[in-house]
Amino acid sequence: MSDSLGAGLDGVADPQLRRFIEGETHKQKFQVLVHGLTDQCWDKCMVDRPSTRLDNKTETCLVNCVDRFLDASNYIINRMEKTAGLELAAPATPDFMRD
């Protein structure tokens, strides 16, 4: 849970309401991410004024842009999960035993 979300939910005692608010907040963040992706890919691929149809070059550019974004997102998520898993699996080393 993010700091801003956690600060906003401190007064919410009902766990079901808290989960609902967290879920809605995550949906909103996802929508912002999708709109940002749309803007980036549009700016990159739509160099000419739009017409009634996409040409093959523009369509390919848009597909590749979205694919690369999804690849990068999946890589980051997998890396974070792997890092979190390693931190949980590794036993804590007391401070006096560290170099």
DSSP file (Angstrom, degrees, kcal/mol; ACC not computed):
  #  RESIDUE AA STRUCTURE BP1 BP2  ACC     N-H-->O    O-->H-N    N-H-->O    O-->H-N    TCO  KAPPA ALPHA  PHI   PSI    X-CA   Y-CA   Z-CA
    1    1 A M              0   0    0      0, 0.0    21,-0.0     0, 0.0     2,-0.0   0.000 360.0 360.0 360.0 134.6    0.0    0.0    0.0
    2    2 A S     >  -     0   0    0      1,-0.1     4,-3.0     4,-0.0     5,-0.2  -0.297 360.0-113.9 -73.9 160.0    1.4    3.4   -0.9
    3    3 A D  H  > S+     0   0    0      1,-0.2     4,-2.6     2,-0.2     5,-0.2   0.906 116.6  49.2 -60.4 -43.5    2.1    6.1    1.7
    4    4 A S  H  > S+     0   0    0      2,-0.2     4,-1.6     1,-0.2    -1,-0.2   0.886 113.9  46.3 -66.7 -37.0   -0.6    8.4    0.3
    5    5 A L  H  > S+     0   0    0      2,-0.2     4,-1.3     1,-0.2    -2,-0.2   0.931 113.1  49.3 -68.5 -45.6   -3.1    5.6    0.3
    6    6 A G  H  < S+     0   0    0     -4,-3.0     4,-0.4     1,-0.2     3,-0.3   0.890 110.4  50.2 -61.6 -40.1   -2.2    4.4    3.7
    7    7 A A  H >< S+     0   0    0     -4,-2.6     3,-0.7     1,-0.2     4,-0.2   0.867 110.7  50.4 -66.0 -35.9   -2.5    7.9    5.1
    8    8 A G  H 3< S+     0   0    0     -4,-1.6     3,-0.2     1,-0.2    -1,-0.2   0.719 113.0  45.5 -75.3 -20.6   -5.9    8.4    3.5
    9    9 A L  T >< S+     0   0    0     -4,-1.3     3,-1.6    -3,-0.3    -1,-0.2   0.326  77.9 104.1-105.0   6.6   -7.2    5.1    5.0
   10   10 A D  T <  S+     0   0    0     -3,-0.7    -1,-0.2    -4,-0.4    -2,-0.1   0.855  84.4  47.3 -57.5 -35.4   -6.0    5.5    8.5
   11   11 A G  T 3  S+     0   0    0     -3,-0.2     2,-0.8    -4,-0.2    -1,-0.3   0.474  86.4 103.3 -86.2  -1.5   -9.5    6.4    9.8
   12   12 A V    <   +     0   0    0     -3,-1.6    -3,-0.0     1,-0.2     6,-0.0  -0.728  41.2 174.1 -87.4 112.6  -11.2    3.5    7.9
   13   13 A A        +     0   0    0     -2,-0.8    -1,-0.2     4,-0.0     3,-0.1   0.779  53.3  88.4 -88.9 -28.7  -12.0    0.8   10.4
   14   14 A D     >  -     0   0    0      1,-0.2     4,-2.4     2,-0.1     5,-0.2  -0.608  63.2-156.9 -77.0 115.0  -14.1   -1.5    8.2
   15   15 A P  H  > S+     0   0    0      0, 0.0     4,-2.5     0, 0.0     5,-0.2   0.852  92.8  53.7 -61.6 -34.8  -11.7   -3.9    6.5
   16   16 A Q  H  > S+     0   0    0      2,-0.2     4,-2.2     1,-0.2     5,-0.1   0.918 110.4  46.2 -66.4 -42.1  -14.1   -4.6    3.6
   17   17 A L  H  > S+     0   0    0      2,-0.2     4,-2.6     1,-0.2     5,-0.2   0.897 111.3  52.9 -65.0 -40.4  -14.4   -0.9    2.9
   18   18 A R  H  X S+     0   0    0     -4,-2.4     4,-2.5     2,-0.2    -2,-0.2   0.927 110.1  47.5 -60.8 -45.5  -10.6   -0.5    3.1
   19   19 A R  H  X S+     0   0    0     -4,-2.5     4,-2.6     2,-0.2    -1,-0.2   0.896 111.6  51.1 -63.8 -39.8  -10.1   -3.3    0.5
   20   20 A F  H  X S+     0   0    0     -4,-2.2     4,-2.5     2,-0.2    -2,-0.2   0.937 111.6  46.5 -62.3 -46.7  -12.7   -1.7   -1.7
   21   21 A I  H  X S+     0   0    0     -4,-2.6     4,-2.3     1,-0.2    -2,-0.2   0.904 112.8  49.9 -63.8 -41.4  -11.0    1.7   -1.6
   22   22 A E  H  X S+     0   0    0     -4,-2.5     4,-2.3     2,-0.2    -1,-0.2   0.922 111.1  49.8 -62.4 -43.4   -7.6    0.1   -2.2
   23   23 A G  H  X S+     0   0    0     -4,-2.6     4,-2.2     1,-0.2    -2,-0.2   0.913 111.7  47.5 -61.5 -44.0   -9.0   -1.8   -5.2
   24   24 A E  H  X S+     0   0    0     -4,-2.5     4,-2.2     2,-0.2    -1,-0.2   0.871 110.7  52.4 -65.8 -36.8  -10.6    1.3   -6.7
   25   25 A T  H  X S+     0   0    0     -4,-2.3     4,-2.3     2,-0.2    -2,-0.2   0.907 109.2  49.3 -65.2 -41.5   -7.3    3.2   -6.1
   26   26 A H  H  X S+     0   0    0     -4,-2.3     4,-2.2     2,-0.2    -2,-0.2   0.892 109.9  51.7 -64.7 -39.4   -5.4    0.5   -8.0
   27   27 A K  H  X S+     0   0    0     -4,-2.2     4,-2.4     2,-0.2    -2,-0.2   0.919 109.8  49.6 -61.2 -43.1   -7.9    0.6  -10.8
   28   28 A Q  H  X S+     0   0    0     -4,-2.2     4,-2.1     1,-0.2    -2,-0.2   0.905 110.2  49.9 -64.0 -42.0   -7.5    4.4  -11.1
   29   29 A K  H  X S+     0   0    0     -4,-2.3     4,-2.1     1,-0.2    -1,-0.2   0.891 110.1  51.4 -63.7 -38.9   -3.7    4.1  -11.1
   30   30 A F  H  X S+     0   0    0     -4,-2.2     4,-2.6     2,-0.2    -2,-0.2   0.912 108.2  51.5 -63.8 -42.5   -3.9    1.5  -13.9
   31   31 A Q  H  X S+     0   0    0     -4,-2.4     4,-2.4     1,-0.2    -2,-0.2   0.896 108.9  50.6 -62.3 -40.0   -6.2    3.8  -15.9
   32   32 A V  H  X S+     0   0    0     -4,-2.1     4,-2.2     2,-0.2    -1,-0.2   0.910 110.5  50.4 -62.2 -41.8   -3.6    6.6  -15.6
   33   33 A L  H  X S+     0   0    0     -4,-2.1     4,-2.4     2,-0.2    -2,-0.2   0.914 110.5  48.6 -62.5 -44.2   -0.9    4.2  -16.7
   34   34 A V  H  X S+     0   0    0     -4,-2.6     4,-2.7     2,-0.2    -2,-0.2   0.903 110.9  50.3 -64.5 -41.6   -2.9    3.1  -19.8
   35   35 A H  H  X S+     0   0    0     -4,-2.4     4,-2.3     2,-0.2    -1,-0.2   0.894 110.5  50.2 -64.4 -38.3   -3.7    6.7  -20.7
   36   36 A G  H  X S+     0   0    0     -4,-2.2     4,-2.6     2,-0.2    -2,-0.2   0.912 110.9  49.0 -63.6 -42.7    0.0    7.6  -20.4
   37   37 A L  H  X S+     0   0    0     -4,-2.4     4,-2.8     2,-0.2     5,-0.3   0.921 110.2  51.5 -61.2 -44.9    0.9    4.6  -22.6
   38   38 A T  H  X S+     0   0    0     -4,-2.7     4,-2.4     1,-0.2    -2,-0.2   0.920 111.2  47.4 -58.9 -45.3   -1.7    5.7  -25.2
   39   39 A D  H  X S+     0   0    0     -4,-2.3     4,-2.6     2,-0.2    -1,-0.2   0.924 113.3  47.8 -62.8 -45.2   -0.2    9.2  -25.2
   40   40 A Q  H  X S+     0   0    0     -4,-2.6     4,-2.1     1,-0.2    -2,-0.2   0.943 115.5  43.1 -63.0 -48.2    3.3    8.0  -25.6
   41   41 A C  H  X S+     0   0    0     -4,-2.8     4,-2.6     2,-0.2     5,-0.3   0.888 113.9  51.9 -67.3 -37.8    2.6    5.5  -28.4
   42   42 A W  H  X S+     0   0    0     -4,-2.4     4,-2.6    -5,-0.3    -2,-0.2   0.949 111.9  46.1 -61.4 -48.9    0.3    8.0  -30.2
   43   43 A D  H  < S+     0   0    0     -4,-2.6    -2,-0.2     1,-0.2    -1,-0.2   0.872 117.0  45.0 -62.9 -37.1    3.0   10.7  -30.1
   44   44 A K  H  < S+     0   0    0     -4,-2.1    -1,-0.2    -5,-0.2    -2,-0.2   0.895 124.6  29.4 -73.3 -40.8    5.7    8.2  -31.3
   45   45 A C  H  < S+     0   0    0     -4,-2.6     2,-1.4     1,-0.2     3,-0.3   0.747 104.1  71.2 -98.3 -26.4    3.7    6.6  -34.1
   46   46 A M     <  +     0   0    0     -4,-2.6    -1,-0.2    -5,-0.3    -4,-0.0  -0.583  50.5 147.8 -95.4  75.0    1.3    9.2  -35.4
   47   47 A V        +     0   0    0     -2,-1.4     2,-0.2    -3,-0.1    -1,-0.2   0.789  62.1  52.6 -80.4 -28.1    3.7   11.5  -37.1
   48   48 A D  S    S-     0   0    0     -3,-0.3     3,-0.1     1,-0.1    -3,-0.0  -0.593 106.7 -81.0-100.8 167.4    1.2   12.5  -39.8
   49   49 A R        -     0   0    0     -2,-0.2    -1,-0.1     1,-0.1    -2,-0.1  -0.483  59.1-103.2 -65.4 133.9   -2.2   13.9  -39.4
   50   50 A P        -     0   0    0      0, 0.0     2,-0.2     0, 0.0    -1,-0.1  -0.250  39.4-166.8 -61.8 145.4   -4.6   11.0  -38.7
   51   51 A S        -     0   0    0      2,-0.4     3,-0.0    -3,-0.1    -3,-0.0  -0.431  44.0 -81.7-114.3-166.2   -6.9    9.8  -41.5
   52   52 A T  S    S+     0   0    0     -2,-0.2     2,-0.3     1,-0.1     0, 0.0   0.692 113.6  33.5 -74.9 -17.0   -9.9    7.5  -41.6
   53   53 A R  S    S-     0   0    0      0, 0.0    -2,-0.4     0, 0.0     2,-0.4  -0.968  80.8-118.5-137.2 152.2   -7.6    4.4  -41.6
   54   54 A L        -     0   0    0     -2,-0.3     2,-0.1    -4,-0.1    -2,-0.0  -0.734  29.1-132.8 -86.0 135.8   -4.3    3.5  -40.2
   55   55 A D     >  -     0   0    0     -2,-0.4     4,-2.5     1,-0.1     5,-0.2  -0.426  29.0-103.2 -79.7 167.7   -1.6    2.6  -42.7
   56   56 A N  H  > S+     0   0    0      1,-0.2     4,-2.6     2,-0.2     5,-0.2   0.875 119.7  53.5 -60.2 -40.0    0.4   -0.6  -42.1
   57   57 A K  H  > S+     0   0    0      2,-0.2     4,-2.2     1,-0.2    -1,-0.2   0.921 111.9  44.2 -62.7 -45.0    3.5    1.3  -40.8
   58   58 A T  H  > S+     0   0    0      2,-0.2     4,-2.6     1,-0.2    -2,-0.2   0.909 113.7  50.1 -67.6 -42.6    1.5    3.2  -38.2
   59   59 A E  H  X S+     0   0    0     -4,-2.5     4,-2.5     1,-0.2    -2,-0.2   0.926 111.7  48.2 -62.5 -43.9   -0.4    0.1  -37.1
   60   60 A T  H  X S+     0   0    0     -4,-2.6     4,-2.7    -5,-0.2     5,-0.2   0.905 110.8  51.8 -62.1 -41.9    2.8   -1.9  -36.7
   61   61 A C  H  X S+     0   0    0     -4,-2.2     4,-2.6    -5,-0.2    -2,-0.2   0.931 110.8  47.4 -60.4 -46.6    4.4    0.9  -34.8
   62   62 A L  H  X S+     0   0    0     -4,-2.6     4,-2.3     2,-0.2     5,-0.2   0.914 113.1  48.3 -63.2 -43.3    1.4    1.1  -32.3
   63   63 A V  H  X S+     0   0    0     -4,-2.5     4,-2.6     1,-0.2    -2,-0.2   0.935 113.9  46.4 -62.8 -46.3    1.4   -2.7  -31.8
   64   64 A N  H  X S+     0   0    0     -4,-2.7     4,-2.7     2,-0.2     5,-0.2   0.889 110.5  53.5 -64.0 -39.2    5.2   -2.8  -31.2
   65   65 A C  H  X S+     0   0    0     -4,-2.6     4,-2.0    -5,-0.2    -1,-0.2   0.940 112.5  43.1 -61.0 -48.1    5.0    0.2  -28.8
   66   66 A V  H  X S+     0   0    0     -4,-2.3     4,-2.6     2,-0.2    -2,-0.2   0.914 113.3  52.5 -64.9 -43.1    2.3   -1.5  -26.7
   67   67 A D  H  X S+     0   0    0     -4,-2.6     4,-2.7     1,-0.2    -2,-0.2   0.916 110.0  47.8 -59.9 -44.0    4.1   -4.8  -26.8
   68   68 A R  H  X S+     0   0    0     -4,-2.7     4,-2.6     2,-0.2    -1,-0.2   0.887 111.1  51.6 -65.9 -37.9    7.4   -3.3  -25.6
   69   69 A F  H  X S+     0   0    0     -4,-2.0     4,-2.5    -5,-0.2    -2,-0.2   0.934 112.2  45.6 -62.6 -45.6    5.6   -1.5  -22.9
   70   70 A L  H  X S+     0   0    0     -4,-2.6     4,-2.7     2,-0.2    -2,-0.2   0.897 112.0  52.0 -65.6 -40.2    3.9   -4.7  -21.7
   71   71 A D  H  X S+     0   0    0     -4,-2.7     4,-2.4    -5,-0.2    -2,-0.2   0.932 111.9  46.3 -59.8 -45.9    7.3   -6.6  -22.0
   72   72 A A  H  X S+     0   0    0     -4,-2.6     4,-2.4     2,-0.2    -2,-0.2   0.909 112.7  49.8 -64.5 -42.0    9.0   -4.0  -19.8
   73   73 A S  H  X S+     0   0    0     -4,-2.5     4,-2.6     1,-0.2    -2,-0.2   0.929 112.0  47.6 -62.7 -45.6    6.1   -4.0  -17.3
   74   74 A N  H  X S+     0   0    0     -4,-2.7     4,-2.8     2,-0.2     5,-0.2   0.898 111.1  51.5 -63.0 -40.6    6.2   -7.8  -17.0
   75   75 A Y  H  X S+     0   0    0     -4,-2.4     4,-2.6    -5,-0.2    -1,-0.2   0.935 111.6  46.8 -60.9 -46.3   10.0   -7.8  -16.6
   76   76 A I  H  X S+     0   0    0     -4,-2.4     4,-2.5     2,-0.2    -2,-0.2   0.922 113.5  48.0 -63.6 -44.5    9.8   -5.2  -13.8
   77   77 A I  H  X S+     0   0    0     -4,-2.6     4,-2.5     2,-0.2    -2,-0.2   0.936 113.6  47.0 -62.3 -46.8    7.0   -7.0  -12.0
   78   78 A N  H  X S+     0   0    0     -4,-2.8     4,-2.5     1,-0.2    -2,-0.2   0.899 112.5  50.2 -61.9 -40.8    8.8  -10.4  -12.3
   79   79 A R  H  X S+     0   0    0     -4,-2.6     4,-2.6    -5,-0.2    -1,-0.2   0.912 111.3  48.0 -64.5 -42.6   12.1   -8.8  -11.1
   80   80 A M  H  X S+     0   0    0     -4,-2.5     4,-2.7     2,-0.2    -2,-0.2   0.906 112.5  48.9 -65.2 -41.2   10.3   -7.2   -8.1
   81   81 A E  H  X S+     0   0    0     -4,-2.5     4,-2.5     2,-0.2    -2,-0.2   0.906 112.5  48.4 -64.1 -41.2    8.6  -10.5   -7.2
   82   82 A K  H  X S+     0   0    0     -4,-2.5     4,-2.3     2,-0.2    -2,-0.2   0.924 112.7  47.6 -64.9 -44.3   11.9  -12.4   -7.5
   83   83 A T  H  X S+     0   0    0     -4,-2.6     4,-2.1     2,-0.2    -2,-0.2   0.918 113.0  48.3 -62.9 -43.9   13.7   -9.8   -5.3
   84   84 A A  H  X S+     0   0    0     -4,-2.7     4,-1.9     1,-0.2    -1,-0.2   0.896 111.1  51.5 -63.7 -39.4   10.9   -9.9   -2.7
   85   85 A G  H  X S+     0   0    0     -4,-2.5     4,-2.3     1,-0.2    -2,-0.2   0.884 109.2  49.5 -64.4 -39.5   11.0  -13.7   -2.7
   86   86 A L  H  X S+     0   0    0     -4,-2.3     4,-2.2     1,-0.2    -1,-0.2   0.890 110.1  51.1 -66.8 -38.7   14.8  -13.7   -2.2
   87   87 A E  H  < S+     0   0    0     -4,-2.1    -1,-0.2     1,-0.2    -2,-0.2   0.880 113.8  44.3 -66.3 -36.6   14.4  -11.3    0.7
   88   88 A L  H  < S+     0   0    0     -4,-1.9    -2,-0.2     1,-0.2    -1,-0.2   0.860 115.7  47.2 -74.2 -35.8   11.8  -13.4    2.3
   89   89 A A  H  < S+     0   0    0     -4,-2.3    -2,-0.2    -5,-0.2    -1,-0.2   0.812  95.3  84.2 -77.5 -30.1   13.6  -16.7    1.7
   90   90 A A  S  < S-     0   0    0     -4,-2.2     2,-0.1    -5,-0.2     3,-0.1  -0.572  84.4-122.2 -77.4 129.3   17.0  -15.5    3.0
   91   91 A P        -     0   0    0      0, 0.0     2,-0.2     0, 0.0    -2,-0.1  -0.432  34.4-101.1 -68.5 145.3   17.4  -15.7    6.8
   92   92 A A        -     0   0    0     -2,-0.1    -4,-0.0    -4,-0.1    -5,-0.0  -0.466  32.2-141.4 -67.9 133.2   18.2  -12.4    8.4
   93   93 A T        -     0   0    0     -2,-0.2     5,-0.1    -3,-0.1    -1,-0.1  -0.854  21.9-117.1 -96.9 126.0   21.8  -12.0    9.3
   94   94 A P    >>  -     0   0    0      0, 0.0     3,-1.6     0, 0.0     4,-0.6  -0.267  24.1-116.0 -60.1 149.9   22.5  -10.3   12.6
   95   95 A D  G >4 S+     0   0    0      1,-0.3     3,-1.1     2,-0.2    -2,-0.0   0.851 113.0  58.7 -56.4 -38.1   24.3   -6.9   12.3
   96   96 A F  G 34 S+     0   0    0      1,-0.2    -1,-0.3     3,-0.1    -3,-0.0   0.686 103.5  53.1 -69.8 -15.6   27.3   -8.2   14.2
   97   97 A M  G <4 S+     0   0    0     -3,-1.6    -1,-0.2     2,-0.0    -2,-0.2   0.554  88.7  97.2 -94.5  -9.1   27.9  -11.0   11.7
   98   98 A R    <<        0   0    0     -3,-1.1    -3,-0.0    -4,-0.6     0, 0.0  -0.514 360.0 360.0 -80.8 149.0   27.9   -8.7    8.6
   99   99 A D              0   0    0     -2,-0.2    -1,-0.1     0, 0.0    -3,-0.1   0.462 360.0 360.0 -76.3 360.0   31.2   -7.5    7.1
